[in-house]
Amino acid sequence: MLLLCTTLILALCVSACSPETDTAVPVVEGLSYTRLQSGARIVSGELFNPSDHPISGAQIQVSLFDGSNTRVGSVSIAVQNIPAQGRVSFRHPLDTDADVQAARVRSVIVL
């Protein structure tokens, strides 16, 4: 009986005393690659924060591909002040001479 009570008290203390960790990861939605009439090339989309906590900053790693689906480069896009359960739009011009035809998210890093 004493062992059962000790185990219950320890289990309650561990669950009550453990810091709550939020495992929700930011997600890029609506990523698009656009070539404007001026020739400028833009990667844009929204970063969604599904967690209950704001994120002060995140870095989106985007891979760039040519018409043969060969990776020809990458770009890092910084996004700041993403509210809890909120979205922040981003728009990033590309500075490369490569024949970019598509872009895909490689990773999102919370800073």
C-alpha positions as CSV (number, residue, x, y, z in Angstrom):
1,M,0.0,0.0,0.0
2,L,2.8,2.4,0.9
3,L,4.5,1.6,-2.4
4,L,1.3,2.4,-4.3
5,C,0.9,5.8,-2.5
6,T,4.5,6.7,-3.1
7,T,4.2,5.9,-6.8
8,L,1.0,7.9,-7.2
9,I,2.5,11.0,-5.4
10,L,5.7,10.8,-7.5
11,A,3.6,10.5,-10.7
12,L,1.5,13.5,-9.8
13,C,4.5,15.6,-8.9
14,V,6.3,14.7,-12.1
15,S,3.3,15.6,-14.3
16,A,2.6,18.8,-12.3
17,C,6.3,19.9,-12.0
18,S,7.4,19.2,-15.6
19,P,7.5,22.2,-17.8
20,E,5.0,22.0,-20.6
21,T,6.7,21.6,-24.0
22,D,5.0,22.7,-27.2
23,T,5.8,20.3,-30.0
24,A,3.8,22.2,-32.7
25,V,6.1,23.1,-35.6
26,P,5.6,26.1,-37.9
27,V,4.4,25.2,-41.4
28,V,4.8,27.0,-44.7
29,E,1.5,27.3,-46.6
30,G,0.9,28.5,-50.2
31,L,4.6,28.6,-51.2
32,S,4.8,30.0,-54.7
33,Y,7.6,30.9,-57.2
34,T,6.7,33.8,-59.5
35,R,8.6,35.4,-62.4
36,L,7.3,39.0,-62.9
37,Q,7.1,40.7,-66.3
38,S,10.1,42.9,-65.2
39,G,12.1,39.7,-64.9
40,A,12.2,39.7,-61.1
41,R,11.7,36.3,-59.4
42,I,9.9,36.1,-56.1
43,V,9.3,33.3,-53.6
44,S,6.3,34.0,-51.4
45,G,3.9,32.3,-49.0
46,E,2.7,32.3,-45.4
47,L,4.3,30.8,-42.3
48,F,1.7,29.3,-39.9
49,N,2.4,28.9,-36.2
50,P,0.1,26.2,-34.9
51,S,1.4,26.5,-31.3
52,D,-0.1,28.4,-28.4
53,H,3.0,30.5,-28.1
54,P,4.3,33.3,-30.3
55,I,7.5,32.8,-32.2
56,S,9.9,35.7,-32.3
57,G,11.8,34.4,-35.4
58,A,12.0,31.6,-37.8
59,Q,14.2,30.8,-40.9
60,I,12.7,29.1,-43.9
61,Q,15.1,27.1,-46.1
62,V,13.9,26.9,-49.7
63,S,15.5,24.7,-52.4
64,L,15.4,26.0,-56.0
65,F,15.0,23.7,-59.0
66,D,15.5,24.1,-62.8
67,G,13.2,22.6,-65.5
68,S,14.8,19.2,-65.2
69,N,14.0,19.1,-61.4
70,T,17.7,19.5,-60.6
71,R,18.5,21.5,-57.5
72,V,20.3,24.7,-58.7
73,G,20.4,26.7,-55.5
74,S,18.8,27.6,-52.2
75,V,17.6,30.6,-50.2
76,S,17.1,31.4,-46.6
77,I,14.1,33.5,-45.7
78,A,13.8,35.2,-42.3
79,V,10.3,35.6,-40.8
80,Q,9.8,37.5,-37.5
81,N,7.0,37.9,-34.9
82,I,4.7,35.0,-35.8
83,P,1.7,35.1,-33.3
84,A,0.4,32.0,-31.6
85,Q,-2.1,30.3,-33.9
86,G,-1.3,33.0,-36.5
87,R,0.2,33.5,-39.9
88,V,2.8,35.9,-41.3
89,S,3.2,36.4,-45.1
90,F,6.6,36.6,-46.6
91,R,7.9,37.7,-50.0
92,H,11.6,37.2,-50.9
93,P,13.2,38.2,-54.2
94,L,15.8,35.8,-55.7
95,D,19.3,37.0,-56.5
96,T,20.6,34.2,-58.7
97,D,21.5,33.7,-62.4
98,A,20.3,30.1,-62.3
99,D,17.3,29.0,-64.5
100,V,15.0,28.6,-61.6
101,Q,11.6,27.0,-62.5
102,A,10.4,25.8,-59.1
103,A,10.9,26.2,-55.3
104,R,10.2,23.8,-52.4
105,V,10.5,24.2,-48.7
106,R,13.5,22.2,-47.3
107,S,13.1,23.1,-43.6
108,V,11.8,25.6,-41.1
109,I,14.0,26.5,-38.1
110,V,12.7,28.3,-35.1
111,L,15.3,30.8,-33.9
